[in-house]
Amino acid sequence: MIIRKLFRFENAHIVRFCSSKRCRTSIHGHSYVAEILLSSNFLDNAGMVYDFGLMKQNIKTIIDSFDHATTIFSGDSDEYKNDLKKHSARWIEIPLNPSAEQFCRIFFVMIERLLELSVMNNGEREVKLHSVIVHETDTGYAQCFKEDAINPQMGEIRLSDIKFSEAIIDEWEDKNLLEKMINKIKIENPKDV
């Protein structure tokens, strides 16, 4: 069975090297919608694949980190990166060009790791990330499956290469969430949400 939860976020970026001149040369933003699809062959004690309330915890933290933030490609010039960081409290630096496709892949890698590390407390079993869909506009989206997320031909994603500004981390309930994910430290799901 598959369940889906929608998350919304506003984000600014430049997508270098793309065909669209405005997109590759000017900072611009989108009202994104991210769809997170989870699957399992089992249901928990309440008859659910995974409680939507649990999805509003750390999964929401990951996606919300990109809200009202600027996403910066680590391959961009130091001058550009430093200027953005100087003038924006909320920024994320990623090792890939910040396209909808790469947002999908990054969300997939992060959420999959989170699920792998989650200690389930209500009979949840074999909960897997089925796919991630990121709508950049009303008419355009990208969808990522596991084989896309780990495809080295699309660029390697290491969690240790993703940098969140202090302003973003300060808003996290668990300030060590990323470090736990990088170091594969178990994360216990709350019993009540």
N, C-alpha and C positions, 0 to 999 in steps of 0.2 A: 504494500500500500504506500501511496505517496501523499504527503501533506505539503502545503505551501504557505509561506508567510511573506507578506510584502513589507518592505522598509523603504522609506523615502529619505533622500539626502540631496542637499544643494552643494555643488562642488565646482571649483574653478580650476582650469588647467590650460596648457598649451600642448598640442599633440604635434611634436616635431616630425618632419619628413613626410607628412601626409599630403595628399593631392590637393586638399582644400586650402587655398591661400590664407583665408581668414583664420582657419583653425590652427595652422602651423606657425602663424606670425603674431597672433594676438591672444592675450589672456582672455578667456571667455568662460562662461559657466553653463551648467545644465541643471535642470530639476530631474534628478535620477530617481528611478524606481528599481529596487533590487528585489528579486524573487528568490527566496531560498527554499529549495525543495528537498525534503528529507524522506527517506524510505526505510521500511522495515517489513519483515515477514511476521513480526510479532506485535502485539499490543500490550501496553503497560497495565498496571492494576486498575486503571480507570477506563480501559478500552481505547487508549490513544497510542499513536505511534510515538509522539513526543509532545508534551504539554506546550501549547502556544505560550503559556506564561514563562516557561523555561527559555523559549526563544527570545523573550524580551529581556533576558539577562545578558550573558556574555556575547551571544551572537549579535544582539542589538548594539552592544558596546563597540564591537568591531565596525559595524556599518555606520553607526552614529559618529564615529571618529572622523569620518570623511565629510560630515555635514558642516556646512559653512566653513569649509577649509579649502586651501589651495593644495593641489597635488603636484608635486615637483618630480620630474624625471632626473635621476641621479647622474645621467649622462649629459645633462645640460651644462652650460658654462658656470663656473664658480661665481662669477659676478652676478649672473641672473639668480642663481639659487640663494646667494647671500642677501641680495636685495629683497627677494620675496620673504625670506625668513625674518629680515629686519623689520618689515612693514606688515607682517601678518602673524598674529599670535597662534592661529590654528593652521598648521601645515603638516603634510605627510610627504616624505621623500621615499620614492620607490625605485627599484632597479630597472624599471621598464617604462616605456612611453605610456602616459596615462589615458589610454583609449578605453572604450567600453569593454572591448575584448580583454584587455589586461586587468581592468577592475574585476571582471568575472573571475579570471584566473587567480588573482590575489585573494579575493573573498573566498574562493574555493579552497585554496591552500590553508588559509587561516582557520576557516570554519571546520574543515576536515580535521585539522590538528586538534582544535578545541573539542570536537566530538570524541576523537580517539582518547583524549586525556580525561574526559568527563567521567566522574564516578556517579553512576545512576542510582537513584534512591527510591524509585517507584515502579520497579519491575520492567523498566525499559530495556530492550535487548536488540542488539545488532542494528542500532540506528545509524544509518549511513547518509552522507550527503549525496543526493541523486544528481542535482545540477544547480547551477546558479545562473540566473538571467539578470542582466542589467540593461534597463531601458534608458538610453541617453536622451531620446525624444519620444513623442507620442507614436512615431512611426518607425523608429529604428531601435533595435536591441541586439545584444550578443548573448549567446547561451554557451555555457562551459560545462563540460563533463570531466570526470577524473582524467581521462586520457589527454584532454586539452591542458588541464592544470599542470600536469607533469611533463608535458611535451617540451624537450629542450630546444626544438626547432622554433618554438614560440618565445624563447627566452627563459632562463632559469630563474626560479623564485626561491630564495632562501629567506626565511623569516628574519634572520639576523640582518638582512639588507634593507628591511623596512624600518623607517625612522619616523616616529611621531613626535610632534612638538610637546614641550612641557605643558602647555595650556591644554592640550588634548588629554594627556596622561593624567593631569590633575583632576579631570572630570570622571575618570574611571573609578568605579567602586573598589576594584582590585588594581592598585597601581602597578603591581608586578605581573599583570596578565600576560603581556607579551613575553617577558622573561620566562614565565612558566611554560609558555608554548614553545619557546626556543629550546629550553632545557628539558622539555618533556616531563614536567612535574604535574602530577595528577591534580585535577580541579574538581572539587566536590560540588555537585548540583545541590541547590537548597532544597529542603524538604517542603518548605512553604514559600510561595511566591505571591 
